[in-house]
Amino acid sequence: MPSLFRSYAQGCRNALALLDDSAMVLYANNAFSRLLPPDAPFAEGRRLDDLPLPAYLLSALDMALKEVSETATEFDFPIHAAPSEIPKECRIIPLREQGQVMVEIALPDTTPLEKALREERMLRRQIEMRRAHDRKVFFDVINELPVFVYMQRRDYSVAYANKKTLAFYGETNGRKCYEVFGGRSDPCPHCPTFRVFDTGEPVDWQFTDEAGRTFRIYDYPFEDEYGEPLVMELGVDITELKRVERELFQAQKMRAIGVLAGGIAHDLNNNLVPIIFNIDYALGKMSGSEMDTPLAEALKAAYKAADLVEQVLEYSRQQEVTRSPLHLAPLAKENLALLQASLPEHVSLEVDCLAERDRVLANPAQIQQILLNLCRNAVQAMPNGGTLSVRLDNLHLESQKNAPHSGLRLGDHVVVTVSDTGHGIDPGITERIFEPFYTSKKKSGGTGMGLAVVHAIASCNGGSIHVDSTPGKGTTFTVYFPCCETPETKTLTEEARPSSRATGRLLLVDDDSGALQAMQRVLRDAGYEVFTADNGAEGLKEYFRARGLFDLVLTDQSMPGMTGMEMASRILENDGEAKIVICTGHVAPSLEVQAGEIGVAGFVMKPMSPRMLVENVARYCA
């Protein structure tokens, strides 16, 4: 043994002994000799088990030496003499090249300072063990969290990822954060995470990964067990929340547009009445002249505007329609058979009616409008040909967890699917296609009301509509209608026909002078005696001035001062036999209820043609 080491070993407080492979003591320092009795011979040159050492010490050293011979690795172990005694810390150090083993036994401290230092070391070790335990518990908890948690180093590498992260993005070992989450080969240009490294302050932001999932990200400063700075990131999946938020915003926006559209449509209807009536009157008086063609074109444009106003009113849901239980399958087959005859040669139609339960509470005309609008759009999306598929099926929904779309009612549904193999819809405009007046077909005469009306009809019938489109591959519209449990009933109504000779005394009330004069002219030409009033108060006076002499009162609803419904209520309070019809651009559900309560005979919708006006008046005067 080198003399320098021997000098150190002789003065060392710990007991040191050098053994060969047969456990012969080749060297023992002074501290090791003090473990032997005072009269014991020198330890050097004797086997370890021949030395008069305490039995507990010999037993522990024997087991440790056997362990070293099997593993050839250095290790530490305590030796307990008694429960009340401070255990001796031992270390076995194999010296492979020499085939020898160094035994080091740390003897108990004897001075107060040494005891204090030992206690400090033990306390520090206990603190480190507690920290290690707490750290383990911490990571066990975050590993089970339902949000993704990962930790990032400054070099973009992932230091830790919990189960949720691994489920989302796969194994993270040896990968950079921008590879894991963004599918990129280089760092993201603007990463909020690195602000935490620079400032030491937490940040929160929003992130959408390459799969389209959206997360709310919360970044916090952290450090590993060696003090290396990290950023701990929590990601809460808000994909579904963002979708619901978009749908709610869309619904609120469309509701506001609907209210606005209903008000505008009412004013447009009032202006269209004198336009249609006067052009029609002029055509009748100038038949055969050179003005026939321009007047006919003007009348055609006016009726086209009236149709657009009607679509706006249907969208705004200001006009309540009559609904009754009906079977969708035969109605769809009938309308699709008529549609097939008008399809272009390069478009084929496939119809599949699988719905065993197809009864819904709806209006047949509205169902027809949904089918025709969706099929017309599908055909226009396939200018080079393709396949139009219409499918009716059932969906039974017991839990919202299994719902294909949020917001669907629980129970049975009839599902109408209209698919095409056309050019698809640009993802950037998918959210806008149900907005009124929004169209991608302006050059081909699109008004932007077709899908808006379909959306409104589906919603007001308790259903919903959803679109799934892939550019270049096609589009699928899916409409859900709740099944109807009400027994089907059939109501027979006799069609009212105008008498061959129009007779009667009428009172027209309307604040729009153009509409008032146009309707008066048409009805007088039909043979009626017509009196007029330009507001509700004047109409009330005119009626009571000639009590009992009017066969019918035809009044506008929206008038300043006194509405048509208020005037009708005053008249009917005094004359329950009076026949009063409200002529208006739209009928809100509340207005229809009020009319039934006070005894109003019915409604005539603006705008109408002169013939329709005469037919309606004849029906109510009959």
C-alpha positions in Angstrom: 0.0 0.0 0.0 1.4 3.4 -0.9 2.9 5.2 2.1 0.7 8.3 1.5 -2.5 6.3 1.7 -1.2 4.5 4.8 -0.5 7.8 6.5 -4.1 9.0 5.7 -5.6 5.6 6.8 -3.7 5.6 10.1 -5.2 9.0 11.1 -8.7 8.3 9.7 -11.5 8.3 12.2 -13.3 5.5 10.4 -12.2 1.9 10.8 -10.5 0.7 7.6 -9.4 -2.8 6.7 -8.0 -4.2 3.5 -8.9 -7.9 2.8 -7.9 -10.4 0.2 -10.3 -12.8 -1.6 -10.0 -15.2 1.4 -11.0 -12.5 3.9 -7.4 -12.3 5.2 -6.7 -8.9 6.7 -3.8 -7.4 4.8 -4.0 -4.0 6.6 -6.0 -2.5 9.4 -5.7 1.1 10.7 -5.7 2.2 14.3 -9.5 2.8 14.4 -10.1 -0.7 13.2 -7.7 -2.1 15.9 -9.8 -0.2 18.6 -12.7 -2.5 17.7 -10.8 -5.4 19.1 -10.2 -6.1 22.8 -7.1 -4.4 24.3 -5.2 -7.7 24.7 -6.1 -9.0 21.3 -3.2 -9.7 18.8 -2.8 -7.6 15.7 -5.4 -8.0 13.1 -3.1 -8.0 10.1 -2.3 -11.5 8.8 -5.4 -13.1 10.4 -8.7 -14.0 8.8 -11.6 -11.7 9.5 -13.7 -14.5 11.2 -10.8 -15.3 13.5 -10.8 -11.8 15.0 -12.5 -11.2 18.4 -15.0 -8.8 16.9 -18.6 -8.5 18.2 -20.8 -11.2 16.8 -23.3 -8.7 15.2 -20.4 -7.0 13.4 -18.9 -10.3 12.1 -22.3 -11.5 10.8 -23.0 -8.2 9.0 -19.6 -8.1 7.4 -19.8 -11.8 6.3 -23.1 -11.2 4.5 -21.8 -8.0 2.9 -18.6 -9.7 1.6 -20.7 -12.5 0.1 -22.8 -9.9 -1.6 -19.7 -8.2 -3.0 -18.3 -11.5 -4.3 -21.6 -12.0 -6.3 -22.1 -8.5 -7.7 -18.6 -7.0 -7.5 -20.2 -3.6 -6.9 -19.6 -1.0 -4.1 -22.5 -0.6 -1.7 -23.3 0.9 1.8 -25.2 -0.8 4.6 -25.9 0.0 8.3 -25.0 -2.3 11.2 -27.2 -2.3 14.3 -25.7 -3.4 17.6 -28.9 -2.6 19.6 -32.1 -0.6 19.0 -30.9 2.2 21.4 -27.5 2.4 19.8 -26.6 4.6 16.8 -26.1 2.2 13.9 -22.6 2.0 12.3 -22.6 2.9 8.6 -20.4 0.5 6.6 -19.1 0.5 3.1 -17.7 -2.3 1.0 -15.4 -1.2 -1.8 -14.2 -4.0 -4.2 -10.7 -3.4 -5.7 -11.1 -5.5 -8.9 -7.6 -5.2 -10.3 -5.9 -6.3 -7.0 -8.6 -8.9 -6.2 -9.0 -7.2 -2.8 -11.8 -5.6 -0.8 -11.7 -2.4 1.3 -14.0 -2.4 4.4 -14.8 1.0 5.9 -16.8 1.2 9.2 -18.0 4.7 10.2 -17.7 4.8 14.0 -20.1 6.8 16.2 -19.1 10.4 16.8 -17.6 11.1 20.1 -17.4 14.9 20.4 -20.5 17.2 20.7 -19.5 18.9 17.4 -19.3 15.6 15.6 -22.7 14.6 17.0 -24.2 17.9 15.9 -22.8 17.6 12.4 -24.1 14.0 12.2 -27.6 15.1 13.3 -27.5 17.9 10.7 -26.5 15.4 8.0 -29.3 13.0 9.1 -31.9 15.9 9.1 -30.8 17.0 5.6 -31.1 13.4 4.4 -34.6 13.1 5.9 -35.6 16.4 4.2 -34.2 15.1 0.9 -36.1 11.8 1.3 -39.3 13.7 2.1 -38.9 15.9 -1.0 -38.3 12.8 -3.1 -41.5 11.2 -1.6 -43.5 14.4 -2.2 -42.2 14.7 -5.7 -43.2 11.1 -6.4 -46.8 11.7 -5.0 -47.0 14.9 -7.1 -46.1 13.1 -10.3 -48.4 10.2 -9.5 -51.3 12.7 -9.2 -50.6 14.7 -12.4 -50.1 11.4 -14.3 -53.8 10.6 -13.7 -55.2 14.1 -14.4 -57.8 14.3 -17.2 -55.9 17.2 -18.8 -52.6 16.9 -20.6 -49.5 17.9 -18.6 -46.0 18.0 -19.8 -42.7 19.7 -18.9 -40.4 21.4 -21.4 -36.7 22.3 -21.3 -35.1 25.4 -22.9 -33.8 23.2 -25.7 -37.4 22.3 -26.7 -37.1 18.8 -25.4 -39.9 17.2 -23.4 -38.8 16.4 -19.9 -42.1 14.8 -18.8 -45.5 13.9 -20.2 -48.4 12.4 -18.3 -50.8 9.7 -19.5 -53.3 12.1 -21.2 -50.4 13.7 -23.2 -49.2 10.3 -24.3 -52.7 9.3 -25.3 -53.1 12.4 -27.4 -49.6 12.5 -29.0 -47.8 9.2 -28.5 -44.4 8.7 -27.0 -42.4 11.9 -26.3 -39.0 10.6 -25.4 -36.3 12.0 -27.6 -38.7 14.4 -29.4 -39.0 18.1 -29.4 -42.2 19.9 -28.3 -42.8 21.3 -31.8 -42.6 17.8 -33.2 -45.0 16.3 -30.6 -47.7 19.0 -30.7 -47.4 20.8 -34.0 -46.0 18.1 -36.3 -43.3 20.5 -37.3 -39.6 20.0 -38.2 -38.6 23.4 -36.8 -39.6 25.5 -33.7 -42.9 27.5 -33.9 -42.3 31.2 -34.8 -44.0 32.6 -31.7 -44.1 30.4 -28.6 -45.7 31.9 -25.5 -44.0 29.1 -23.4 -40.6 30.7 -23.7 -41.9 33.9 -22.0 -42.1 31.9 -18.8 -38.3 31.0 -19.1 -37.5 34.7 -19.7 -39.8 36.3 -17.1 -40.5 33.6 -14.5 -44.2 34.5 -14.7 -47.0 32.2 -15.7 -48.9 32.7 -19.0 -52.1 31.3 -20.5 -52.9 31.1 -24.2 -54.9 29.0 -26.7 -53.5 26.4 -29.0 -55.0 24.3 -31.9 -53.0 21.2 -32.8 -52.6 19.6 -36.3 -55.6 17.3 -35.6 -57.8 20.3 -35.1 -58.2 19.9 -31.3 -58.2 23.2 -29.4 -56.7 23.6 -25.9 -56.5 26.3 -23.3 -52.9 26.3 -22.2 -51.6 27.3 -18.8 -47.8 27.6 -18.4 -46.0 27.8 -15.1 -42.3 28.0 -14.0 -40.9 24.8 -12.6 -37.6 23.1 -12.0 -36.3 19.5 -11.9 -34.7 17.8 -8.9 -31.3 19.2 -10.0 -32.6 22.8 -10.1 -32.8 23.0 -13.9 -35.5 25.4 -15.1 -38.5 23.9 -16.8 -41.9 25.0 -17.9 -44.9 22.9 -16.7 -47.7 23.1 -19.2 -51.4 22.2 -18.5 -53.6 21.8 -21.6 -57.4 21.7 -21.1 -59.3 20.3 -24.1 -61.9 22.9 -25.1 -62.6 21.6 -28.6 -66.3 20.8 -27.7 -66.7 24.0 -25.8 -65.5 26.1 -28.7 -67.9 24.2 -31.1 -70.8 24.9 -28.8 -69.7 28.5 -28.4 -69.6 28.9 -32.2 -73.1 27.3 -32.5 -74.5 29.6 -29.8 -73.0 32.7 -31.5 -74.3 31.5 -34.8 -77.8 31.0 -33.3 -77.8 34.4 -31.7 -76.6 36.1 -34.9 -79.2 34.4 -37.0 -81.9 35.2 -34.5 -81.0 38.9 -34.6 -80.9 38.8 -38.4 -84.3 37.1 -38.4 -85.9 39.8 -36.3 -84.4 42.5 -38.6 -85.5 40.6 -41.7 -89.0 40.2 -40.5 -89.4 44.0 -40.0 -87.9 44.8 -43.4 -90.1 42.2 -45.0 -93.2 43.8 -43.6 -92.3 47.1 -45.1 -91.4 45.5 -48.4 -94.8 43.7 -48.5 -96.7 47.0 -48.1 -94.7 48.6 -51.0 -95.1 45.5 -53.2 -98.9 45.6 -53.0 -99.5 48.8 -55.0 -96.7 47.8 -57.4 -98.2 44.5 -58.3 -101.8 45.7 -58.3 -101.1 48.8 -60.4 -99.0 46.9 -63.0 -101.6 44.2 -63.2 -104.3 46.9 -63.6 -102.3 48.6 -66.3 -101.8 45.4 -68.2 -105.5 44.8 -68.2 -106.3 48.2 -69.6 -103.5 48.3 -72.2 -103.8 44.7 -73.5 -102.4 44.4 -77.0 -100.2 47.5 -76.9 -96.5 47.8 -77.1 -96.3 48.3 -73.3 -97.4 44.7 -72.7 -93.8 43.3 -72.7 -92.2 45.8 -70.4 -95.2 45.7 -68.0 -95.1 41.9 -67.9 -91.4 41.9 -67.2 -92.0 44.5 -64.4 -94.8 42.3 -62.9 -92.6 39.2 -63.1 -89.8 41.0 -61.2 -92.4 42.2 -58.6 -93.6 38.7 -58.0 -90.0 37.4 -57.8 -89.4 40.1 -55.1 -92.6 38.9 -53.3 -91.2 35.3 -53.3 -88.0 36.5 -51.8 -89.9 38.4 -49.1 -91.8 35.2 -48.4 -88.6 33.3 -47.9 -87.3 36.0 -45.6 -90.5 35.7 -43.5 -90.2 31.9 -43.3 -86.6 32.3 -42.2 -87.5 34.8 -39.5 -90.2 32.5 -38.2 -92.6 35.4 -37.9 -95.1 33.4 -39.9 -96.6 30.5 -38.0 -97.6 27.5 -40.2 -100.1 24.7 -39.6 -98.4 21.4 -38.6 -99.9 18.0 -38.5 -98.6 14.4 -38.2 -97.4 13.1 -41.5 -95.3 10.3 -42.9 -92.0 11.5 -44.4 -91.2 8.5 -46.6 -94.1 8.7 -49.0 -93.9 12.5 -49.1 -90.2 12.3 -49.9 -90.6 9.6 -52.5 -93.4 11.6 -54.2 -91.3 14.8 -54.4 -88.1 13.0 -55.4 -90.0 11.2 -58.3 -91.0 14.7 -59.6 -87.4 15.9 -59.1 -85.9 13.0 -61.0 -87.7 14.0 -64.2 -86.0 17.4 -64.1 -82.5 16.3 -63.3 -79.7 16.8 -65.8 -78.6 13.7 -67.7 -75.2 13.6 -66.0 -76.7 13.5 -62.5 -78.0 10.2 -61.1 -80.4 10.0 -58.1 -80.2 7.3 -55.5 -83.0 7.0 -52.9 -82.8 4.8 -49.9 -85.8 4.8 -47.4 -84.8 2.7 -44.4 -86.8 4.6 -41.7 -89.3 2.2 -40.0 -90.7 5.1 -38.0 -91.2 8.2 -40.3 -94.1 10.1 -38.7 -93.2 13.7 -37.7 -95.2 16.8 -36.8 -94.5 19.2 -39.7 -96.0 21.1 -42.6 -95.9 19.2 -45.9 -95.0 22.3 -47.9 -92.0 23.0 -45.6 -90.7 19.4 -45.9 -91.0 19.7 -49.7 -89.0 23.0 -49.5 -86.2 21.4 -47.5 -85.9 18.5 -49.9 -86.0 20.6 -53.0 -83.6 23.3 -51.7 -81.0 20.7 -50.6 -81.3 18.6 -53.8 -81.1 21.8 -55.9 -77.9 22.8 -54.2 -76.5 19.3 -54.6 -77.1 19.3 -58.4 -75.5 22.8 -58.7 -72.5 21.4 -56.9 -72.0 18.8 -59.6 -71.7 20.7 -62.9 -69.7 17.9 -64.4 -72.0 15.1 -63.2 -72.2 12.9 -60.2 -74.5 11.1 -57.8 -77.2 12.7 -55.7 -78.1 10.4 -52.7 -81.2 10.9 -50.5 -81.5 8.6 -47.5 -84.2 8.3 -44.7 -83.2 6.5 -41.6 -83.9 6.3 -37.9 -81.9 7.4 -34.8 -82.8 6.4 -31.3 -81.0 8.6 -28.8 -80.9 7.6 -25.1 -78.0 9.8 -23.9 -76.3 13.0 -25.1 -73.0 11.1 -24.9 -74.0 9.1 -27.9 -75.5 12.1 -29.8 -73.9 12.6 -33.3 -74.4 16.3 -32.7 -75.0 18.4 -29.6 -78.5 19.8 -28.9 -80.5 16.9 -30.3 -83.5 15.8 -28.2 -83.5 12.4 -26.6 -85.8 9.8 -28.2 -86.5 8.8 -31.7 -85.6 10.8 -34.8 -86.1 10.6 -38.5 -82.8 11.4 -40.2 -82.9 12.8 -43.7 -79.5 12.8 -45.5 -78.8 14.5 -48.8 -75.3 13.8 -50.3 -73.6 14.8 -53.5 -70.2 14.0 -55.1 -69.5 17.6 -56.1 -66.9 20.1 -55.5 -67.6 20.5 -51.7 -67.7 23.6 -49.5 -64.6 25.7 -48.6 -64.0 25.1 -44.9 -63.7 28.9 -44.5 -67.3 29.5 -45.3 -69.0 26.4 -43.8 -70.1 28.4 -40.7 -71.8 31.0 -42.9 -73.8 29.0 -45.3 -76.9 29.1 -43.2 -76.8 32.9 -42.9 -79.6 34.9 -44.8 -78.4 36.5 -48.0 -75.0 34.8 -47.8 -74.4 33.0 -51.1 -71.4 31.8 -53.2 -73.6 31.7 -56.3 -74.2 35.4 -56.9 -73.2 35.1 -60.6 -75.8 32.4 -61.1 -78.6 34.3 -59.4 -78.4 32.9 -55.9 -80.3 34.9 -53.2 -78.6 33.4 -50.2 -82.0 32.4 -48.6 -82.3 28.7 -49.6 -80.2 27.2 -46.8 -81.3 29.9 -44.4 -84.9 28.9 -44.9 -84.0 25.2 -44.6 -82.2 25.9 -41.3 -85.2 27.9 -40.0 -87.7 25.2 -41.0 -85.7 22.5 -39.3 -85.3 24.5 -36.1 -88.9 25.6 -35.8 -90.0 21.9 -36.3 -87.9 20.9 -33.3 -85.1 19.5 -35.4 -81.6 20.5 -36.6 -79.4 20.5 -39.7 -75.7 19.8 -39.9 -73.2 19.8 -42.8 -70.2 17.7 -43.5 -68.1 18.6 -46.5 -64.7 17.8 -48.0 -63.4 20.0 -50.8 -63.2 18.0 -54.0 -65.1 15.0 -52.6 -68.6 16.2 -51.9 -71.1 17.4 -49.3 -73.6 15.8 -47.0 -76.5 17.6 -45.3 -78.1 15.8 -42.4 -81.5 16.9 -41.1 -83.0 15.5 -37.8 -86.7 15.5 -37.1 -88.2 14.2 -33.8 -90.6 11.4 -34.3 -94.3 12.3 -33.6 -96.3 10.1 -31.2 -99.6 11.9 -31.8 -102.1 9.7 -33.6 -102.5 10.7 -37.2 -105.7 12.5 -38.0 -107.2 13.6 -41.3 -109.1 16.8 -41.5 -111.3 17.5 -44.5 -111.9 21.1 -45.5 -114.2 22.3 -48.2 -112.4 24.7 -50.6 -114.0 28.1 -50.6 -114.9 29.3 -54.0 -115.8 32.8 -54.9 -119.3 33.3 -56.1 -119.8 33.9 -59.8 -121.0 37.4 -59.0 -119.1 39.5 -56.5 -121.4 41.5 -54.3 -120.9 43.1 -50.9 -120.0 46.2 -49.0 -116.4 46.4 -47.8 -114.3 48.6 -45.5 -110.6 48.8 -46.3 -108.3 50.2 -43.6 -104.6 50.8 -44.4 -102.1 53.6 -43.6 -100.3 53.1 -46.9 -102.2 55.2 -49.4 -100.7 53.4 -52.4 -101.7 49.9 -51.2 -105.1 51.3 -50.1 -105.9 52.8 -53.5 -104.6 49.8 -55.4 -106.8 47.3 -53.4 -109.8 49.6 -53.6 -109.5 49.7 -57.4 -109.2 45.9 -57.8 -112.2 45.2 -55.5 -114.4 47.8 -57.1 -113.6 46.3 -60.5 -114.7 43.0 -59.1 -118.1 44.4 -58.2 -117.7 45.3 -54.5 -118.8 48.5 -52.9 -115.6 49.7 -51.1 -115.1 52.3 -48.4 -111.7 53.3 -47.1 -109.9 54.7 -44.0 -106.3 55.5 -43.7 -105.8 54.6 -40.0 -107.4 52.6 -37.2 -109.2 55.4 -35.5 -110.8 56.5 -38.8 -111.7 52.9 -39.6 -113.4 52.6 -36.2 -115.5 55.8 -36.9 -116.4 54.6 -40.4 -117.6 51.2 -39.2 -119.9 52.6 -36.4 -121.1 55.3 -38.8 -122.6 52.6 -41.0 -123.3 49.9 -38.3 -124.4 46.6 -39.8 -123.9 47.6 -43.4 -120.3 46.2 -43.9 -120.1 42.6 -45.0 -116.3 42.5 -44.3 -113.6 44.7 -42.8 -110.2 44.2 -44.3 -107.5 46.0 -42.2 -103.8 46.3 -42.1 -102.2 45.3 -38.8 -99.2 47.7 -38.3 -100.6 51.2 -38.3 -99.6 54.2 -36.2 -101.9 55.1 -33.3 -104.1 52.0 -33.4 -103.2 48.6 -34.8 -105.6 46.6 -36.9 -106.0 44.1 -34.0 -106.9 46.9 -31.5 -109.5 48.3 -34.0 -110.9 44.8 -34.5 -111.2 44.2 -30.7 -113.1 47.5 -30.3 -115.5 46.6 -33.1 -116.1 43.0 -31.9 -116.8 44.2 -28.4 -119.8 46.0 -29.7 -120.7 43.8 -32.7 -119.9 40.1 -32.2 -121.2 39.3 -35.7 -118.7 41.5 -37.5 -116.4 39.8 -40.0 -112.9 41.2 -39.8 -109.8 40.0 -41.7 -106.3 41.2 -40.9 -104.2 41.9 -44.0 -100.5 41.8 -43.0 -97.0 40.9 -44.2 -96.4 38.4 -41.4 -98.3 36.6 -38.6 -96.5 36.1 -35.4 -97.7 33.2 -33.2 -98.8 35.6 -30.5 -100.8 37.6 -33.0 -102.6 34.4 -34.2 -103.5 33.5 -30.6 -104.9 37.0 -29.9 -106.9 36.9 -33.2 -108.5 33.7 -32.1 -109.4 35.0 -28.7 -111.2 38.1 -29.8 -112.9 36.5 -32.8 -111.0 37.8 -35.9 -112.2 35.8 -39.0 -108.7 35.2 -40.4 -105.7 36.6 -42.2 -104.8 37.6 -45.8 -101.0 37.7 -46.4 -99.3 40.5 -48.2 -98.2 40.7 -50.9 -100.9 39.0 -53.0 -102.0 39.1 -56.6 -105.2 40.9 -57.5 -106.9 37.6 -58.2 -105.9 36.2 -54.8 -107.3 39.3 -53.1 -110.6 38.9 -54.8 -110.7 35.2 -54.0 -110.0 35.7 -50.3 -112.6 38.5 -50.0 -115.2 36.3 -51.7 -114.4 33.4 -49.3 -114.9 35.6 -46.2 -118.0 37.3 -47.7 -119.7 34.0 -48.6 
